[in-house]
Amino acid sequence: MKIALFSDVHANLPALEACLKSIDQHKPDAIYCLGDLVGYNVWPNEVIQLIRMRGIPVIAGNYDQAIGLDKTECGFSFQTGMEMDKGKVSFYYTSSIMKSQERGYLRMLPLHLNILFELNSVRFNLLLVHGSPRRIDEYVHHDFNELELYQMMEDAGADIMCYGHTHIPYYKCLSKSYSYGKRYRHAINTGSVGKPKDGTSQGCYVLLNIKEGAVGVIPESIQVVFVRFDYDVEKAAKAVEDSPLSNEFADMLRKGY
């Protein structure tokens, strides 16, 4: 079973188009989006329309939820007042250009998707969240405490957990010893399609290959591949610069921070 997973498009239509073109070349069995379709660029409606046209299952990101519910903020995490001001401009701009049908779509997105597999009478769960099972806006960074992360997944019943929100991709195979032996759980951050923050302008998504075998017992039963793809960064950056959004968002696209 080959599954493509991506997250954090953030209204970057050229990046999404390139991402889907790349995904199609790999011919996955299923495609899922882990949220944050909107914000920080000028194509929130067009991104939603393309996702819906493709019939891709999506869970809500914190930005999607806030825009869909007409909230006044979406759980920003900014270091300075200036960053917060830029974030608020993005939020209000996004809200102002949303069409009613697309806003309604965001409002109805589920928070989580829990997919149950059964192979050779062995069951395991693939859990899709945006931030974490606990909060839609929780940041699970690479240096997140591994014991806490394992416990979080155990509490949620997740053998494999895929998430985004940080815009920085990574994979961790976590283990815990019990009386009957070691138990493995797989934590996968899919990175970002349209607003990467790991020092490259290339977008990122994940190809998850699930092989026949006991996922919780045999760590090699899954394979995680991070796929980087090029897209027309200048088109996306110029769109930001020609809008009320901060020009710094264009710089972020060019430099990946």
ROTORTOR-925912 format. One line per 3 residues: number of its first residue (from 1); their letters; for each residue x, y, z of C-alpha. Coordinates in steps of 0.2 Angstrom, whole numbers, plus 5000, padded with zeros to 4 digits. Layout:
! ROTORTOR-925912
NUM = a = X/Y/Z; ... $
//
This chain:
! ROTORTOR-925912
1 = mki = 5000/5000/5000; 5008/5016/4994; 5000/5032/5002 $
4 = alf = 5004/5050/4998; 5002/5063/5012; 5005/5082/5011 $
7 = sdv = 5001/5097/5022; 5002/5116/5024; 4998/5122/5006 $
10 = han = 4994/5139/5013; 4985/5146/4997; 5001/5142/4986 $
13 = lpa = 4992/5136/4971; 5008/5134/4960; 5016/5123/4973 $
16 = lea = 5000/5113/4975; 4999/5110/4956; 5017/5104/4956 $
19 = clk = 5015/5093/4971; 5000/5084/4963; 5009/5082/4947 $
22 = sid = 5024/5074/4956; 5012/5063/4967; 5003/5057/4951 $
25 = qhk = 5020/5051/4944; 5022/5039/4959; 5004/5032/4956 $
28 = pda = 4999/5030/4975; 4985/5020/4981; 4978/5034/4991 $
31 = iyc = 4981/5053/4994; 4978/5063/5010; 4980/5081/5015 $
34 = lgd = 4984/5086/5033; 4977/5103/5033; 4981/5122/5032 $
37 = lvg = 4975/5124/5014; 4974/5143/5016; 4983/5158/5023 $
40 = ynv = 4999/5168/5018; 4996/5169/4999; 4982/5174/4987 $
43 = wpn = 4974/5158/4981; 4964/5151/4995; 4949/5148/4985 $
46 = evi = 4958/5141/4970; 4967/5129/4981; 4951/5122/4989 $
49 = qli = 4943/5121/4972; 4958/5110/4965; 4958/5099/4981 $
52 = rmr = 4939/5096/4979; 4940/5093/4961; 4953/5079/4964 $
55 = gip = 4942/5072/4978; 4957/5072/4991; 4952/5069/5009 $
58 = via = 4957/5083/5020; 4958/5086/5038; 4957/5104/5046 $
61 = gny = 4972/5114/5050; 4972/5127/5063; 4971/5141/5049 $
64 = dqa = 4957/5132/5040; 4947/5130/5056; 4949/5148/5061 $
67 = igl = 4944/5154/5043; 4930/5142/5042; 4922/5147/5058 $
70 = dkt = 4925/5166/5056; 4936/5167/5071; 4947/5182/5074 $
73 = ecg = 4964/5172/5075; 4970/5155/5072; 4983/5151/5086 $
76 = fsf = 4997/5161/5079; 5015/5157/5086; 5025/5172/5083 $
79 = qtg = 5041/5178/5092; 5039/5197/5090; 5025/5210/5089 $
82 = mem = 5030/5214/5072; 5028/5195/5067; 5011/5195/5075 $
85 = dkg = 5005/5211/5065; 5010/5203/5049; 5001/5187/5053 $
88 = kvs = 4985/5196/5057; 4986/5205/5041; 4987/5188/5032 $
91 = fyy = 4973/5181/5042; 4961/5196/5039; 4966/5197/5021 $
94 = tss = 4963/5178/5019; 4946/5180/5027; 4941/5195/5016 $
97 = imk = 4944/5185/5000; 4936/5169/5005; 4920/5164/4995 $
100 = sqe = 4906/5157/5004; 4906/5140/4997; 4924/5138/5000 $
103 = rgy = 4923/5144/5018; 4909/5132/5021; 4920/5118/5015 $
106 = lrm = 4933/5123/5028; 4920/5124/5042; 4915/5105/5039 $
109 = lpl = 4933/5098/5038; 4936/5084/5051; 4949/5086/5064 $
112 = hln = 4957/5069/5063; 4956/5054/5051; 4959/5036/5059 $
115 = ilf = 4962/5023/5046; 4961/5005/5052; 4971/4991/5043 $
118 = eln = 4970/4973/5045; 4984/4962/5037; 4985/4943/5041 $
121 = svr = 4973/4946/5056; 4985/4959/5063; 4977/4976/5065 $
124 = fnl = 4985/4993/5066; 4980/5011/5065; 4986/5026/5054 $
127 = llv = 4981/5042/5062; 4981/5058/5053; 4981/5075/5062 $
130 = hgs = 4987/5092/5059; 4996/5097/5075; 4994/5083/5087 $
133 = prr = 4979/5072/5093; 4978/5084/5108; 4977/5100/5099 $
136 = ide = 4975/5106/5081; 4988/5120/5084; 5001/5110/5095 $
139 = yvh = 5019/5110/5087; 5027/5093/5087; 5045/5098/5082 $
142 = hdf = 5059/5086/5079; 5066/5089/5096; 5049/5085/5105 $
145 = nel = 5052/5073/5120; 5051/5055/5112; 5044/5047/5128 $
148 = ely = 5030/5060/5128; 5027/5058/5109; 5026/5039/5111 $
151 = qmm = 5014/5041/5125; 5003/5053/5115; 5002/5040/5101 $
154 = eda = 4998/5026/5113; 4984/5036/5121; 4977/5040/5103 $
157 = gad = 4979/5022/5098; 4991/5027/5084; 5003/5014/5077 $
160 = imc = 5008/5027/5063; 5004/5045/5065; 5006/5058/5052 $
163 = ygh = 5005/5077/5055; 5011/5094/5049; 5010/5111/5056 $
166 = thi = 5028/5114/5059; 5033/5114/5041; 5048/5104/5044 $
169 = pyy = 5048/5086/5039; 5055/5071/5049; 5052/5053/5053 $
172 = kcl = 5055/5044/5070; 5053/5026/5074; 5049/5026/5092 $
175 = sks = 5049/5010/5103; 5045/5005/5121; 5049/4989/5130 $
178 = ysy = 5035/4978/5138; 5035/4961/5146; 5031/4953/5129 $
181 = gkr = 5045/4963/5119; 5047/4979/5110; 5033/4989/5103 $
184 = yrh = 5036/5001/5089; 5026/5017/5084; 5030/5028/5069 $
187 = ain = 5029/5047/5069; 5030/5056/5053; 5029/5075/5050 $
190 = tgs = 5026/5078/5031; 5033/5095/5030; 5025/5109/5019 $
193 = vgk = 5019/5110/5001; 5018/5129/5000; 5028/5137/5014 $
196 = pkd = 5043/5126/5018; 5053/5131/5033; 5068/5120/5032 $
199 = gts = 5080/5130/5022; 5074/5126/5004; 5061/5133/4993 $
202 = qgc = 5056/5116/4987; 5040/5109/4993; 5039/5093/5002 $
205 = yvl = 5027/5078/5004; 5028/5060/5010; 5026/5043/5001 $
208 = lni = 5022/5030/5015; 5024/5012/5009; 5016/5000/5021 $
211 = keg = 5022/4982/5019; 5014/4966/5024; 5020/4963/5042 $
214 = avg = 5016/4968/5060; 5019/4987/5060; 5020/4987/5079 $
217 = vip = 5033/4973/5080; 5043/4975/5064; 5050/4992/5061 $
220 = esi = 5054/4989/5043; 5036/4986/5039; 5034/5004/5034 $
223 = qvv = 5045/5014/5022; 5045/5033/5023; 5051/5043/5008 $
226 = fvr = 5051/5062/5008; 5049/5069/4991; 5055/5087/4986 $
229 = fdy = 5048/5095/4971; 5052/5112/4962; 5038/5124/4957 $
232 = dve = 5037/5142/4951; 5042/5150/4967; 5044/5167/4959 $
235 = kaa = 5026/5167/4953; 5020/5163/4971; 5032/5176/4978 $
238 = kav = 5027/5190/4966; 5008/5186/4970; 5012/5190/4988 $
241 = eds = 5022/5206/4984; 5007/5212/4973; 4995/5209/4987 $
244 = pls = 4992/5217/5004; 5002/5203/5012; 5019/5207/5020 $
247 = nef = 5034/5206/5007; 5043/5195/5020; 5031/5181/5016 $
250 = adm = 5038/5182/4998; 5056/5181/5005; 5051/5166/5015 $
253 = lrk = 5046/5157/5000; 5062/5161/4991; 5073/5156/5005 $
256 = gy = 5063/5143/5014; 5062/5149/5032 $
//
